[in-house]
Every structure is written in structure tokens, then in C-alpha cells.
Amino acid sequence: MPLSEQEQRLLDEMERHLMRNDADVVSAPRDGRSLSYRNIVYGTILVLLGLGGLIVGVSLPLIVVGVVGFVVMLGGVILAVTPTRGSGAVRVEPAKPTPTRQGTSFMDRMNDRWDKRQGER
């Protein structure tokens, strides 16, 4: 069932409002803190080791190994998501949304992007 013109305008307005507000949230400063790839990698390794310990602890009647595995998993998750401060941190800048032209279709914009990408090589 197609949308009426009023519904389509309302949907477009909501989308513009969301993009404008979302860009504000993403670009807000976070007190110089950002995630570190090193911490993410070490945290992932700890989560996998903890998961292995948890599986061993559950499959064998060794409750202590399962509890230690769970604690290691929890520590890995905390390490991976804890922001760091300093120059070792990598700050990922959000991509700036390109303004859409009203007169072009989605496929035209995709073709333009493809042409730009091919021209850079």
C-alpha cells in the first residue's frame, strides 16, 4: 500500500530530523576518551579463553573452572569496552553524510558514487 503525499512528507521530515540529531550525537566530544584496538583484541581473546574455561567447567564436574572462566569472560568484555585516554587510542571519526539531491533517484546517486570510486583508482 503506497504512502500518501502527507505521509511521505512526514516520513521525509522525520528522516531529516533523525539524521540531523544523530550526527549531533555522534560528533559530540567524549572527554578525550576513545576505544583502543589493542584493548578490543585483548578483550576478545580473554572472552574466548573464558568461554573455553566455562565450557570445560560445565562439561566436567569442575564448578571452580566454570566460575573462573566466567570471570575471565567478564573481564575480557570490560577490557574491550573500556575507553582509554591518551595518544595510543584510535579515534574513529563518523562519516559526514552527503546531502541528497532532490531531483535524482537512488540508482543515479549509486551510479555517481561508483563513478567517483572508479575515478580515484
Secondary structure by P-SEA (a helix, b strand, c coil): ccccaaaaaaaaaaaaaaaaaaaaaaacccccbbbbaaaaaaaaaaaaaaaaaaaaaaacccaaaaaaaaaaaaaaaaaaacccccccbbbbbccccccccccccaaaaaaaaaaaaaaac
